[in-house]
Amino acid sequence: MGTFAATDAPFVEGVHIGLVAEFDSPAGLGYIDSADGNRYLFHCIAIADGSREITLGQKVLFEIVMRFNKSEAWNIQKNN
């Protein structure tokens, strides 16, 4: 299990598949619905290409990090 550098929070093992369900560009916050039926919050800094923008409905690969006792999506990559 690795750690998330900004908080030294542990990653949950594995890469997950999902879809961007919500994204508020001005706030930089959104949600990903994973293939396993869970929903994960993310901040735009978690988008791997550095663009800080992502399209609703975009298929993604992502990791999960535990922050403040909650699961969040991290290292979000577009999966066409």
N, CA, C and O of each residue as an XYZ file, in Angstrom:
320
protein
N       0.842     -1.172      0.000
C       0.000      0.000      0.000
C       0.889      1.237      0.000
O       1.755      1.370      0.865
N       0.691      2.146     -0.957
C       1.459      3.383     -1.028
C       0.817      4.473     -0.202
O      -0.164      4.239      0.504
N       1.383      5.684     -0.296
C       0.799      6.818      0.423
C       0.557      7.978     -0.516
O       1.206      8.090     -1.556
N      -0.363      8.830     -0.158
C      -0.723     10.033     -0.889
C       0.135     11.152     -0.328
O      -0.009     11.512      0.840
N       1.019     11.705     -1.133
C       2.054     12.623     -0.657
C       1.519     13.840      0.096
O       2.139     14.275      1.067
N       0.396     14.393     -0.321
C      -0.094     15.622      0.309
C      -0.516     15.413      1.758
O      -0.462     16.345      2.559
N      -0.933     14.205      2.099
C      -1.416     13.965      3.464
C      -0.804     12.722      4.098
O      -1.098     12.406      5.251
N       0.040     12.016      3.359
C       0.578     10.728      3.787
C      -0.531      9.724      4.084
O      -0.359      8.811      4.892
N      -1.665      9.907      3.423
C      -2.790      8.987      3.584
C      -2.555      7.738      2.742
O      -1.950      7.822      1.673
N      -3.019      6.585      3.204
C      -2.800      5.348      2.450
C      -3.720      5.227      1.239
O      -4.881      5.635      1.275
N      -3.174      4.656      0.171
C      -3.975      4.301     -0.992
C      -4.640      2.964     -0.731
O      -4.099      2.122     -0.014
N      -5.808      2.771     -1.309
C      -6.443      1.466     -1.337
C      -5.877      0.769     -2.564
O      -5.793      1.370     -3.635
N      -5.494     -0.477     -2.421
C      -4.837     -1.199     -3.513
C      -5.688     -1.268     -4.779
O      -6.910     -1.401     -4.715
N      -5.026     -1.177     -5.919
C      -5.664     -1.417     -7.206
C      -6.121     -0.172     -7.939
O      -6.248      0.913     -7.372
N      -6.360     -0.376     -9.221
C      -6.882      0.664    -10.100
C      -8.353      0.349    -10.333
O      -8.731     -0.808    -10.516
N      -9.167      1.379    -10.323
C     -10.609      1.210    -10.460
C     -11.085      1.856    -11.752
O     -10.429      2.746    -12.294
N     -12.242      1.396    -12.241
C     -12.856      1.909    -13.460
C     -14.131      2.639    -13.069
O     -14.858      2.191    -12.183
N     -14.408      3.772    -13.730
C     -15.641      4.487    -13.435
C     -15.984      5.525    -14.476
O     -15.341      5.629    -15.520
N     -17.026      6.300    -14.163
C     -17.496      7.388    -15.017
C     -17.607      8.650    -14.180
O     -17.999      8.597    -13.015
N     -17.259      9.791    -14.778
C     -17.427     11.072    -14.096
C     -18.928     11.368    -14.059
O     -19.549     11.588    -15.099
N     -19.499     11.371    -12.865
C     -20.937     11.566    -12.688
C     -21.311     13.024    -12.484
O     -22.373     13.466    -12.922
N     -20.433     13.776    -11.815
C     -20.659     15.199    -11.554
C     -19.306     15.903    -11.560
O     -18.290     15.335    -11.160
N     -19.316     17.159    -12.025
C     -18.105     17.970    -11.929
C     -18.479     19.441    -11.980
O     -19.081     19.906    -12.948
N     -18.121     20.166    -10.934
C     -18.339     21.610    -10.833
C     -16.990     22.276    -11.080
O     -16.159     22.364    -10.176
N     -16.779     22.742    -12.299
C     -15.485     23.300    -12.685
C     -15.049     24.479    -11.820
O     -13.896     24.499    -11.390
N     -15.919     25.477    -11.537
C     -15.476     26.594    -10.696
C     -15.034     26.158     -9.296
O     -14.093     26.726     -8.741
N     -15.702     25.161     -8.727
C     -15.335     24.669     -7.395
C     -14.198     23.659     -7.468
O     -13.478     23.452     -6.491
N     -14.041     23.029     -8.633
C     -13.008     22.011     -8.797
C     -13.355     20.682     -8.151
O     -12.472     19.853     -7.927
N     -14.631     20.466     -7.847
C     -15.057     19.242     -7.173
C     -15.993     18.427     -8.043
O     -16.773     18.968     -8.826
N     -15.899     17.109     -7.891
C     -16.774     16.234     -8.644
C     -16.891     14.876     -7.999
O     -16.331     14.620     -6.933
N     -17.643     13.991     -8.679
C     -17.836     12.624     -8.210
C     -17.640     11.659     -9.360
O     -18.001     11.940    -10.502
N     -17.059     10.515     -9.034
C     -16.908      9.417     -9.975
C     -17.745      8.260     -9.464
O     -17.656      7.890     -8.293
N     -18.564      7.685    -10.350
C     -19.288      6.457    -10.036
C     -18.437      5.300    -10.529
O     -18.147      5.203    -11.721
N     -18.038      4.426     -9.621
C     -17.172      3.309     -9.998
C     -17.996      2.137    -10.518
O     -19.198      2.041    -10.268
N     -17.331      1.257    -11.239
C     -17.986      0.079    -11.795
C     -18.543     -0.827    -10.704
O     -19.465     -1.601    -10.958
N     -17.992     -0.739     -9.485
C     -18.484     -1.583     -8.394
C     -19.658     -0.954     -7.640
O     -20.094     -1.483     -6.617
N     -20.173      0.180     -8.144
C     -21.352      0.794     -7.562
C     -21.104      1.847     -6.499
O     -22.062      2.392     -5.950
N     -19.855      2.152     -6.190
C     -19.546      3.181     -5.199
C     -19.351      4.533     -5.876
O     -19.052      4.604     -7.068
N     -19.521      5.599     -5.109
C     -19.313      6.966     -5.606
C     -18.174      7.592     -4.812
O     -18.145      7.524     -3.583
N     -17.226      8.210     -5.539
C     -16.049      8.801     -4.905
C     -15.923     10.276     -5.260
O     -16.013     10.660     -6.426
N     -15.716     11.087     -4.242
C     -15.439     12.500     -4.410
C     -14.045     12.672     -5.013
O     -13.159     11.853     -4.769
N     -13.848     13.725     -5.794
C     -12.499     14.075     -6.241
C     -12.379     15.581     -6.366
O     -13.370     16.289     -6.542
N     -11.147     16.057     -6.271
C     -10.818     17.454     -6.516
C     -10.043     17.503     -7.823
O      -9.366     16.538     -8.180
N     -10.137     18.614     -8.538
C      -9.519     18.718     -9.861
C      -8.015     18.469     -9.856
O      -7.463     18.096    -10.892
N      -7.332     18.661     -8.732
C      -5.890     18.381     -8.701
C      -5.597     16.892     -8.826
O      -4.450     16.507     -9.050
N      -6.624     16.045     -8.685
C      -6.450     14.597     -8.801
C      -6.480     14.123    -10.249
O      -6.242     12.945    -10.512
N      -6.771     15.023    -11.199
C      -6.794     14.655    -12.619
C      -5.349     14.568    -13.098
O      -4.619     15.559    -13.072
N      -4.946     13.393    -13.530
C      -3.539     13.076    -13.795
C      -2.892     13.917    -14.889
O      -1.688     14.164    -14.826
N      -3.652     14.368    -15.894
C      -3.017     15.111    -16.988
C      -2.737     16.573    -16.643
O      -2.167     17.299    -17.458
N      -3.131     17.014    -15.446
C      -2.849     18.370    -15.003
C      -3.786     19.430    -15.548
O      -3.610     20.611    -15.251
N      -4.776     19.042    -16.337
C      -5.674     20.008    -16.966
C      -6.664     20.641    -15.993
O      -7.144     21.750    -16.227
N      -6.968     19.944    -14.910
C      -7.967     20.372    -13.917
C      -9.370     20.457    -14.491
O     -10.251     21.067    -13.885
N      -9.589     19.859    -15.640
C     -10.906     19.807    -16.277
C     -11.175     18.385    -16.738
O     -10.263     17.668    -17.148
N     -12.458     17.982    -16.663
C     -12.845     16.664    -17.144
C     -14.315     16.725    -17.549
O     -15.089     17.486    -16.968
N     -14.690     15.946    -18.517
C     -16.034     15.960    -19.082
C     -16.960     15.008    -18.331
O     -16.558     13.910    -17.944
N     -18.202     15.441    -18.131
C     -19.200     14.541    -17.550
C     -19.359     13.321    -18.441
O     -19.370     13.440    -19.666
N     -19.480     12.160    -17.836
C     -19.641     10.922    -18.583
C     -18.339     10.305    -19.063
O     -18.341      9.215    -19.635
N     -17.222     10.998    -18.834
C     -15.907     10.488    -19.251
C     -15.597      9.187    -18.518
O     -15.716      9.118    -17.295
N     -15.200      8.159    -19.259
C     -14.731      6.924    -18.642
C     -13.339      7.185    -18.075
O     -12.506      7.813    -18.727
N     -13.092      6.704    -16.866
C     -11.810      6.962    -16.214
C     -11.278      5.723    -15.492
O     -12.019      4.811    -15.128
N      -9.970      5.739    -15.307
C      -9.275      4.820    -14.415
C      -8.806      5.682    -13.256
O      -8.395      6.823    -13.468
N      -8.857      5.162    -12.035
C      -8.449      5.965    -10.886
C      -8.022      5.073     -9.730
O      -8.320      3.880     -9.687
N      -7.322      5.689     -8.806
C      -6.951      5.032     -7.561
C      -7.790      5.652     -6.452
O      -8.431      6.683     -6.653
N      -7.785      5.031     -5.304
C      -8.540      5.547     -4.163
C      -7.564      5.836     -3.036
O      -6.673      5.040     -2.741
N      -7.753      6.995     -2.413
C      -6.940      7.385     -1.270
C      -7.892      7.692     -0.117
O      -8.992      8.204     -0.326
N      -7.464      7.377      1.086
C      -8.249      7.691      2.282
C      -7.790      9.047      2.798
O      -6.621      9.208      3.146
N      -8.694     10.029      2.855
C      -8.398     11.361      3.380
C      -9.498     11.737      4.350
O     -10.681     11.650      4.023
N      -9.113     12.149      5.528
C     -10.081     12.566      6.543
C     -11.131     11.482      6.785
O     -12.316     11.770      6.950
N     -10.670     10.234      6.802
C     -11.516      9.062      7.031
C     -12.564      8.830      5.952
O     -13.579      8.182      6.204
N     -12.327      9.353      4.750
C     -13.241      9.141      3.629
C     -12.438      8.725      2.407
O     -11.288      9.130      2.239
N     -13.050      7.917      1.562
C     -12.414      7.483      0.314
C     -12.586      8.560     -0.747
O     -13.686      9.075     -0.947
N     -11.483      8.900     -1.432
C     -11.529      9.857     -2.535
C     -10.796      9.282     -3.737
O      -9.872      8.482     -3.592
N     -11.221      9.699     -4.929
C     -10.550      9.300     -6.157
C      -9.283     10.121     -6.329
O      -9.257     11.310     -6.011
N      -8.223      9.479     -6.835
C      -6.935     10.123     -7.056
C      -6.294      9.536     -8.297
O      -6.609      8.410     -8.681
N      -5.401     10.277     -8.928
C      -4.696      9.830    -10.122
C      -5.696      9.427    -11.203
O      -5.625      8.328    -11.753
N      -6.622     10.327    -11.497
C      -7.699     10.066    -12.435
C      -7.182     10.202    -13.859
O      -6.639     11.237    -14.244
N      -7.362      9.133    -14.637
C      -6.877      9.101    -16.021
C      -8.028      8.775    -16.960
O      -8.830      7.880    -16.693
N      -8.098      9.516    -18.066
C      -9.134      9.247    -19.061
C      -8.922      7.861    -19.646
O      -7.793      7.447    -19.909
N     -10.028      7.150    -19.845
C      -9.988      5.775    -20.358
C     -10.963      5.685    -21.521
O     -12.142      5.378    -21.342
N     -10.450      5.959    -22.717
C     -11.331      5.986    -23.898
C     -11.674      4.638    -24.328
O     -12.405      4.469    -25.304
